[in-house]
Amino acid sequence: MKNAGSDKRIHNFSNDIKDSEAYTILLNQLDKKCDLGPLKEKDVNKRAEGVLNNARKINCAKFVTGRDIVAGNPKLNMAFVANLFNTIPGLEALKEEELKNLDFPETGSREARAFQLWINSLGIDPFINNLFDDLKDGLALLRIMDKIDPGTVNWKRVNQQVPMHRIKQVENANYAVELGKDLKFSLVGVGGVDIANGNETLTLALVWQLMRHHVLAVLKQVGGGAPVSEQQMIKWSNDLVASTGKRSKMANFKDPSLKTSQFFLELIEGIRKGFVDWSLVNDPASDDKKCMENAKLAINLARKLGATIFLLPEDIVEGKDKMILTFIGSLMAVGRKEGK
């Protein structure tokens, strides 16, 4: 708001955004395709619809309706802004000295943040602020399952009162594990009590498989209803890269050659010819610094294509196969929409 020259400041996602003024200015600041026309509209409901029309221009009209904006629904508006930030952060690139001072948490914590971002992108209630604490009662897990696979949850079996007695929390979590097994998840040794206890390793195991299931479900949807396997994702990627005349190839999601991001950039080029400015690509990417620069470029271009991205450049350079699967899946969803 400050960079746009506005005196308005936002302190919450309820009363401060009801009049749509902040959203209108924010969207215009992020992309000039989003005009300031809504500010001329006196009716707050029509102004909110104007905001959503602008958001559609940049593929960010998710989670909220005009009514949600005017009502100041804090959780849905937070999800809207989170998705907007994930898609078009509007931040200047960090300087070398700033990058050195970044304090990244341990790998598990970074993975947890990615899963948390994915969950919140689904627009479920409640908003997840801490992956392990907020999933303990099993209720959010069941809402995630019902969101990505509608009709899966028998809500008559679910304890929905909040706050909830621990016995009820374990019952919910047990039901979530049961449904996971029905979905053919690998959950040997995982029980509801582990989720209720906030066991990080076992909670991550369940959430990762939910995220993977969602990625494959999205691909199935855009592919006309046919299920998609990981091997099909790999074959699609290799075939599309080969169609560009390039020789890069991935063996699997753990392929060490992927750390250079050369394959991802060639895949993006296959989805949309001329989209990659090859003068910006380090080829060869002979060290981790150059690999990181390529990874940042690939993620940035993927977002511009309209892909929903949850991994970080570090995940690519470090060869995090789970996160790389989601990256390929998001690119494949975009590619299939474009007939690739």
Secondary structure, DSSP 8 states (H G I E B T S, - for coil): -TTTT-------SSGGGTTSHHHHHHHHHH-TTS-SGGGG--SHHHHHHHHHHHHHHTT---S--HHHHHHT-HHHHHHHHHHHHHH--------HHHHHT-----HHHHHHHHHHHHHHHTT-SS--SSHHHHTTTSHHHHHHHHHHSTT---GGG----SS--HHHHHHHHHHHHHHHHHTT---TT--HHHHHTT-HHHHHHHHHHHHHHHHHHHHHHHTTS----HHHHHHHHHHHHHHTT-----SSTT-GGGGG-HHHHHHHHHHSTT-S-GGGS-SS--SHHHHHHHHHHHHHHHHHHT------HHHHHTT-HHHHHHHHHHHHHHHHHTT-
